[in-house]
Amino acid sequence: MFSKAFRVKSNTAIKGSDRRKLRTDVAAAFPALSSEQLSELVPNREELNVVKLYAHKGDAVTVYANNRNPVLFEMEKTFYPTVYTLWSYPDLLPAFSTWPPVLQRLAGGADLMLPGVMVPSCGLPQVQQGTLCAITLVGNRAPVAVGVATMSTAEMLAAGMKGKGFTVLHAYTDHLWGFGDKSYPPIIAPLVAEPAELENTDDDDKDEKGPEPDNDLCIAPSLQMNIGNLSLQEGDGCARLMEEEKPSETGAVEMAEDIAELQPETEDGRTPQERMDELLHQCFFSCLKM
């Protein structure tokens, strides 16, 4: 509607009685607004102007400007918020998301087609035909357009998300937006993270934690054995493993020499020390096979 320049008929300050009536009408049109928000939108004493204009197609429109920014416009006794108002109250209307490249077409006067509507994992808002809706961009809850649903949510889904979904009345960067201070939309994070964002978050977490260890190459500490500290003791006809303090190199040599001198050779020509060494080797290789 405001994709082309409009003609201003009059621009006057609102009177006290008209201001009170406007507040009552806005409260009825948008019951979700609290009394505090209503006072911000239609203040008691701050500058509030009534601008009567004609759109390029000849439609008569009344615009209400707060501090020179259009906050509401009225057509055929129906009130519509501008993007300036929706940036302050992003949850005022049910919102549908589209992709950034679509915005240029909306500002140029195009309506929003259903193939351009992103269906979130939590589902679409439930609306009826004729419901006033906000249009946002994926990843930002700040509305960039205002439109009227051409069908209910159930009908949208039944149609396979094909056809015209919304008649767009006003959009960011159109001439009504240009009538204000031409500020940019704020960044308002989505209430629910979208699938693409969740995947990026998971990837970031993996990068921060570093690569995961290779389980095939890891040995649990409880299964690790210090084989160098194992010795053999003979008792009750069997040999058993036990962990003991490792003797010093000099002490080990002296102990081996003493045993060799004291122990006589056996029938097979081996000393008890040699038999013990053989038993130690057998136990060592048995541990490696386990």
C-alpha positions in Angstrom: 0.0 0.0 0.0 2.9 2.4 0.7 5.3 1.0 -1.9 4.9 4.3 -3.8 4.7 7.9 -2.6 1.5 9.1 -1.0 -0.1 12.5 -0.8 -0.5 14.2 2.6 -3.8 16.1 3.0 -3.3 17.4 6.6 -1.0 17.1 9.5 -2.3 18.4 12.9 -1.7 17.9 16.6 -4.3 15.7 18.2 -6.8 17.3 20.7 -7.3 16.1 24.3 -10.7 14.6 23.7 -9.5 12.8 20.5 -6.5 11.5 22.3 -8.6 9.9 25.0 -10.9 8.4 22.3 -7.8 7.1 20.4 -6.5 5.4 23.5 -9.8 3.7 24.1 -10.0 2.5 20.4 -6.4 1.2 20.5 -7.0 -0.7 23.7 -10.0 -2.4 22.1 -8.1 -3.2 18.9 -5.1 -4.6 20.8 -6.2 -6.1 24.1 -2.7 -7.6 24.6 -1.3 -4.2 25.4 -0.9 -3.4 29.1 -2.0 0.0 30.5 1.6 1.0 30.7 2.3 0.1 27.1 -0.9 1.8 26.0 0.3 5.0 27.7 3.6 4.7 25.8 1.9 4.2 22.5 -0.7 7.0 23.0 0.9 9.3 25.6 -1.0 11.9 27.6 1.2 14.9 27.0 3.9 14.1 24.4 3.6 15.2 20.8 1.0 13.2 18.9 -0.1 14.2 15.4 -2.9 13.0 13.1 -1.8 12.8 9.5 -4.5 12.3 6.8 -3.2 11.1 3.5 -4.1 9.4 0.3 -2.2 6.3 -0.9 -1.1 6.1 -4.5 -4.2 4.0 -5.3 -6.5 6.6 -3.8 -7.1 4.9 -0.4 -7.8 7.4 2.4 -5.5 6.6 5.4 -5.2 8.2 8.8 -1.7 8.0 10.4 -0.9 8.7 14.0 2.6 9.9 14.6 4.3 9.9 18.0 7.4 12.2 18.0 7.2 12.3 14.2 7.4 8.5 13.9 4.2 6.8 12.5 3.0 4.4 15.2 -0.5 3.5 13.9 -2.5 3.8 10.7 -6.2 3.5 10.3 -8.2 2.4 7.3 -12.0 1.9 7.3 -12.1 2.2 11.1 -9.5 -0.6 11.5 -6.2 0.1 13.3 -2.8 -1.3 12.2 0.5 -1.0 13.9 3.6 0.2 12.0 6.9 -1.5 12.1 8.1 1.2 14.5 5.5 0.1 17.0 6.1 -3.6 16.5 9.8 -3.2 17.2 8.8 -2.0 20.7 6.1 -4.7 21.1 7.3 -7.7 18.9 4.7 -10.1 20.4 1.7 -7.8 19.7 0.6 -9.8 16.7 1.1 -13.5 15.6 4.2 -13.6 13.6 5.3 -15.6 10.5 8.9 -15.8 9.3 10.3 -15.5 5.8 13.8 -15.3 4.3 15.7 -12.0 4.0 15.7 -11.9 0.1 11.8 -11.8 0.3 11.9 -8.4 2.1 12.7 -6.4 -1.0 9.7 -7.8 -2.8 7.4 -7.0 0.2 8.6 -3.4 0.3 8.0 -3.2 -3.4 4.3 -4.0 -2.9 4.2 -7.8 -3.3 2.1 -10.0 -1.1 3.7 -12.9 0.9 3.2 -16.2 -0.8 3.1 -19.4 1.3 6.2 -21.0 -0.3 8.1 -18.1 1.2 6.9 -18.8 4.7 9.3 -20.8 7.0 7.6 -23.5 9.0 9.3 -23.9 12.3 9.7 -27.2 14.2 7.2 -25.9 16.8 4.6 -25.3 14.1 2.9 -22.2 12.7 0.8 -19.7 14.8 -2.9 -20.5 14.8 -4.7 -17.8 12.9 -8.0 -17.4 11.0 -8.7 -15.8 7.7 -8.5 -12.0 8.1 -6.2 -12.1 11.2 -3.7 -9.2 11.3 -0.2 -10.7 11.4 3.4 -9.6 11.6 6.1 -10.9 9.2 9.6 -11.4 10.5 12.9 -12.6 9.0 14.4 -15.9 10.0 16.7 -15.4 13.0 15.2 -12.1 14.2 11.8 -11.5 15.9 11.7 -7.9 14.9 8.8 -7.6 12.4 9.5 -6.1 9.0 6.0 -6.1 7.6 2.3 -6.1 8.5 -0.3 -8.1 6.6 -3.6 -9.8 6.8 -3.9 -13.6 6.5 -5.8 -14.7 3.4 -6.6 -18.1 5.0 -6.5 -19.9 8.3 -3.4 -21.9 9.4 -5.2 -25.1 8.9 -6.1 -24.1 5.3 -2.4 -23.1 4.7 -1.2 -26.6 5.7 -4.0 -28.3 3.8 -2.9 -26.4 0.7 0.6 -27.7 1.0 1.9 -24.2 1.8 1.1 -23.0 -1.7 -0.7 -19.9 -2.9 -1.0 -16.4 -1.4 -0.7 -16.4 2.4 -0.8 -12.7 3.4 -1.9 -9.4 1.9 0.9 -7.1 2.9 -0.2 -3.6 3.9 3.1 -2.0 5.1 6.7 -3.0 5.2 10.1 -1.9 6.4 11.8 0.6 3.8 8.4 1.5 2.2 7.2 5.2 2.1 5.3 5.0 5.4 8.5 3.8 7.1 10.3 6.7 5.3 7.8 9.1 6.8 9.5 8.5 10.2 13.1 8.6 11.4 14.1 5.7 9.0 15.7 3.7 11.8 16.8 0.1 11.3 15.1 -3.0 12.9 16.6 -4.1 16.2 18.0 -7.6 16.6 15.6 -9.6 18.7 16.6 -13.2 19.3 14.0 -16.0 18.5 12.2 -17.5 21.5 13.0 -21.0 20.1 16.3 -21.8 18.3 15.8 -22.9 14.8 17.3 -26.2 13.5 20.1 -24.6 11.6 21.1 -22.6 14.6 21.1 -25.7 16.8 23.4 -27.5 14.4 25.8 -24.6 14.4 25.8 -24.5 18.2 26.6 -28.2 18.4 29.5 -27.7 15.9 30.8 -24.8 18.0 30.7 -26.9 21.2 32.7 -29.7 19.5 35.3 -27.2 18.3 35.7 -25.7 21.8 36.0 -29.2 23.4 38.5 -30.4 20.8 38.6 -33.7 19.0 37.2 -36.7 20.9 39.7 -39.3 22.0 40.0 -42.5 20.1 38.5 -45.1 22.3 40.3 -47.9 20.5 43.6 -46.5 21.6 42.7 -45.8 25.2 43.1 -48.1 28.1 41.2 -47.7 31.3 43.4 -46.8 34.3 42.0 -49.7 36.2 43.3 -52.1 33.5 46.7 -50.7 33.4 49.5 -52.7 35.1 52.9 -51.6 36.1 54.7 -54.8 35.0 58.1 -53.5 36.1 57.0 -53.7 39.8 55.8 -57.3 39.6 57.8 -60.0 41.3 57.3 -63.7 42.0 57.1 -65.4 45.3 57.0 -69.2 45.7 54.6 -70.7 48.2 52.4 -73.7 48.6 53.6 -75.2 45.3 52.4 -72.3 43.2 53.7 -68.9 42.1 51.7 -65.7 42.6 52.1 -62.1 41.5 52.5 -59.3 43.9 53.4 -55.6 43.7 56.4 -54.5 45.7 58.9 -51.8 45.8 61.5 -51.9 43.1 65.0 -52.6 44.6 67.9 -50.5 43.6 70.1 -51.7 40.8 73.1 -52.4 43.1 70.9 -54.2 45.6 69.4 -56.4 42.9 72.9 -57.4 41.6 74.1 -58.3 45.1 71.0 -60.3 45.8 71.4 -62.3 42.6 75.0 -63.1 43.4 74.2 -64.2 46.9 71.4 -66.5 45.7 73.7 -68.0 43.0 76.3 -68.8 45.6 73.9 -70.2 48.2 71.7 -72.3 45.9 73.1 -75.6 44.5 72.4 -76.7 41.0 69.4 -79.0 40.5 69.2 -82.3 38.6 68.6 -80.5 35.2 71.7 -78.3 35.7 69.7 -75.1 36.5 69.9 -73.2 39.7 66.7 -72.1 41.5 67.4 -68.6 40.4 67.3 -69.7 36.7 64.1 -71.6 37.3 62.6 -68.5 39.0 63.6 -66.4 36.0 62.0 -68.8 33.6 58.8 -68.7 35.7 58.9 -64.9 35.7 59.1 -64.9 31.9 56.2 -67.3 31.6 54.0 -65.1 33.8 55.0 -62.0 31.9 54.0 -63.5 28.5 50.8 -64.9 30.1 49.9 -61.3 31.1 50.5 -60.0 27.6 48.1 -62.6 26.1 45.2 -61.6 28.5 
